[in-house]
Amino acid sequence: MDTLLEEIRRCVICKEGLGCRPRPVVQLSSSSKIIIVGQAPGRRVHETGIPWNDASGKTLRAWLGIDESVFYNPEYFSIMPMGFCYPGKGKSGDLPPRRECAPLWHSRIMDLYSSKPLILLIGQYAQRYYLGKNYKSGLTETVRAYTDFLPQYFPLPHPSPRNRNWIKTNPWFEEGVIQDLREKIKDLLKLNL
């Protein structure tokens, strides 16, 4: 895994399509119990090189019921986005993840896991890529049907502050899905969370 990780960190395949220098942001260990597949690093994550080091990450850790020491321990969590570099700013938020990364890297990474970690699919880009034809009519229906994808996948909405309205209009998510997610994380990590 270390050799592949170094190769990823040197990657510049999307250089021409970025508005800034390439800086792949990943956290990987072949012994991780959980893999987080998100969208793409935001500007702050790009600047720091630390995955989920922003408001979205704070919300995600709250959903998981864990603190930073657990989240940033690669023995527990591998973290890889659909696009490894910050894609730049669009009209209404960040641009979509670059399309080059997932086909180039994801299967090579997944092949290095001897066990079957739980894969958290955060947002529609990750869900469409990994669930394929099993992706429901949209993100809401996919997240609502999360038990259909267990034990391999657990689909979640993106924890961005921009999605506060989605959380508010879908109370079943915090009332049920989050509780099940925390129990799953607690069971997998065998921690007193």
C-alpha positions as CSV (number, residue, x, y, z in Angstrom):
1,M,0.0,0.0,0.0
2,D,2.9,2.4,0.8
3,T,4.2,2.2,-2.8
4,L,0.8,2.8,-4.3
5,L,0.2,5.7,-1.9
6,E,3.5,7.4,-3.0
7,E,2.5,6.9,-6.6
8,I,-0.9,8.5,-5.9
9,R,0.7,11.5,-4.2
10,R,2.9,12.1,-7.2
11,C,0.0,11.9,-9.6
12,V,-0.5,14.9,-12.0
13,I,-2.9,13.3,-14.5
14,C,-5.5,16.0,-14.1
15,K,-3.0,18.9,-14.1
16,E,-4.4,20.5,-17.2
17,G,-7.9,20.6,-15.9
18,L,-7.3,22.1,-12.5
19,G,-7.2,25.7,-11.6
20,C,-4.4,25.0,-9.0
21,R,-1.5,22.6,-8.6
22,P,-2.4,18.9,-8.2
23,R,-2.3,17.8,-4.6
24,P,-3.9,14.3,-4.1
25,V,-5.4,14.0,-0.6
26,V,-5.9,10.4,0.6
27,Q,-5.4,8.4,3.8
28,L,-4.9,4.7,3.2
29,S,-4.0,1.5,5.0
30,S,-4.8,-2.0,3.9
31,S,-5.8,-2.9,7.4
32,S,-8.5,-0.2,7.7
33,K,-11.9,-1.4,8.9
34,I,-13.8,1.4,7.1
35,I,-13.2,3.2,3.8
36,I,-14.7,6.6,3.2
37,V,-15.3,7.4,-0.4
38,G,-16.3,11.1,-0.8
39,Q,-16.4,13.6,-3.6
40,A,-13.2,15.7,-3.8
41,P,-11.1,17.8,-1.5
42,G,-12.4,21.3,-0.9
43,R,-10.1,24.4,-0.9
44,R,-9.2,24.1,2.8
45,V,-8.4,20.4,2.5
46,H,-6.3,21.2,-0.6
47,E,-4.3,23.8,1.4
48,T,-3.7,21.6,4.4
49,G,-3.5,18.2,2.8
50,I,-5.6,16.8,5.6
51,P,-8.8,15.0,4.4
52,W,-12.1,16.3,5.7
53,N,-10.3,19.1,7.6
54,D,-13.3,21.5,7.2
55,A,-16.9,22.0,8.4
56,S,-18.0,19.0,6.4
57,G,-15.5,16.8,8.2
58,K,-16.7,18.0,11.5
59,T,-20.3,17.1,10.7
60,L,-19.2,13.7,9.3
61,R,-17.3,12.9,12.5
62,A,-20.4,13.8,14.5
63,W,-22.5,11.5,12.4
64,L,-20.0,8.7,12.9
65,G,-19.8,9.4,16.7
66,I,-16.0,9.6,16.7
67,D,-13.3,12.2,17.3
68,E,-10.3,13.2,15.2
69,S,-7.9,10.8,16.8
70,V,-10.1,7.8,15.6
71,F,-11.0,9.4,12.3
72,Y,-7.4,10.1,11.3
73,N,-6.1,6.7,12.4
74,P,-5.6,4.7,9.2
75,E,-5.9,1.5,11.1
76,Y,-9.6,2.4,11.4
77,F,-10.3,4.6,8.4
78,S,-9.0,4.8,4.8
79,I,-10.1,8.0,3.1
80,M,-10.3,8.4,-0.6
81,P,-12.4,10.8,-2.7
82,M,-13.7,10.2,-6.2
83,G,-11.4,12.9,-7.4
84,F,-8.2,13.1,-5.4
85,C,-7.4,16.8,-6.1
86,Y,-9.4,20.0,-5.4
87,P,-11.3,20.6,-8.7
88,G,-11.7,24.3,-8.2
89,K,-14.7,26.6,-7.7
90,G,-17.9,26.6,-9.7
91,K,-20.9,28.9,-9.8
92,S,-22.6,27.3,-6.9
93,G,-19.8,25.6,-4.9
94,D,-16.9,23.4,-5.8
95,L,-16.7,21.8,-9.3
96,P,-17.5,18.1,-9.5
97,P,-14.7,15.6,-8.9
98,R,-12.3,15.0,-11.8
99,R,-13.2,11.9,-13.7
100,E,-9.7,10.6,-14.1
101,C,-9.0,9.5,-10.5
102,A,-11.6,6.8,-9.7
103,P,-11.0,4.6,-12.8
104,L,-7.2,5.0,-12.5
105,W,-6.8,4.4,-8.7
106,H,-9.9,3.0,-6.9
107,S,-9.7,-0.7,-8.1
108,R,-6.0,-0.8,-7.5
109,I,-6.5,0.5,-3.9
110,M,-9.5,-1.9,-3.2
111,D,-7.4,-4.9,-4.4
112,L,-5.0,-4.3,-1.5
113,Y,-7.6,-5.0,1.2
114,S,-7.5,-8.6,2.4
115,S,-10.6,-8.1,4.5
116,K,-13.9,-6.6,3.4
117,P,-14.1,-3.2,5.0
118,L,-17.3,-1.2,5.2
119,I,-17.4,1.4,2.5
120,L,-19.1,4.7,3.3
121,L,-20.3,6.2,0.0
122,I,-20.7,9.9,0.6
123,G,-22.7,11.8,-2.0
124,Q,-24.1,10.9,-5.3
125,Y,-20.8,10.7,-7.2
126,A,-19.5,7.9,-5.0
127,Q,-22.9,6.2,-4.9
128,R,-23.4,6.2,-8.6
129,Y,-19.9,4.9,-9.3
130,Y,-20.0,2.0,-6.7
131,L,-23.6,1.1,-6.8
132,G,-24.0,1.3,-10.6
133,K,-27.5,0.0,-11.6
134,N,-28.4,-0.5,-8.0
135,Y,-28.3,3.3,-7.4
136,K,-31.9,4.3,-6.7
137,S,-33.8,7.2,-8.4
138,G,-31.7,9.8,-6.5
139,L,-29.5,10.4,-3.5
140,T,-32.5,10.6,-1.1
141,E,-33.9,7.2,-2.1
142,T,-30.5,5.6,-2.1
143,V,-29.8,6.8,1.4
144,R,-33.2,5.8,2.5
145,A,-32.6,2.3,1.2
146,Y,-29.2,2.0,2.9
147,T,-29.9,-1.4,4.4
148,D,-30.2,-2.8,0.9
149,F,-26.5,-2.2,0.4
150,L,-25.1,-3.5,3.7
151,P,-22.8,-5.1,4.7
152,Q,-20.5,-3.8,2.0
153,Y,-21.8,-0.2,1.4
154,F,-23.4,2.5,3.5
155,P,-24.6,5.4,1.4
156,L,-24.8,8.9,3.0
157,P,-25.5,12.4,1.9
158,H,-22.6,14.8,1.8
159,P,-22.2,16.5,5.2
160,S,-21.7,19.9,3.7
161,P,-23.2,22.9,5.3
162,R,-24.9,23.4,2.0
163,N,-27.0,20.3,2.7
164,R,-28.6,21.6,5.9
165,N,-31.9,21.9,4.2
166,W,-31.8,18.3,3.0
167,I,-31.2,17.2,6.6
168,K,-34.0,19.3,7.8
169,T,-36.5,18.0,5.2
170,N,-35.5,14.4,5.8
171,P,-35.8,13.9,9.6
172,W,-35.7,10.1,9.2
173,F,-32.0,10.5,8.4
174,E,-30.9,11.8,11.8
175,E,-33.6,9.8,13.6
176,G,-32.7,6.4,12.2
177,V,-29.9,6.2,9.7
178,I,-27.4,8.1,11.9
179,Q,-28.1,5.9,14.9
180,D,-27.6,2.7,12.8
181,L,-24.4,4.2,11.3
182,R,-23.0,4.9,14.8
183,E,-23.8,1.4,16.0
184,K,-22.1,-0.1,12.9
185,I,-19.0,2.0,13.4
186,K,-18.9,1.1,17.1
187,D,-19.2,-2.6,16.3
188,L,-16.5,-2.5,13.6
189,L,-14.0,-0.5,15.5
190,K,-14.6,-2.3,18.8
191,L,-14.1,1.0,20.7
192,N,-16.0,2.4,23.7
193,L,-17.5,5.2,21.7
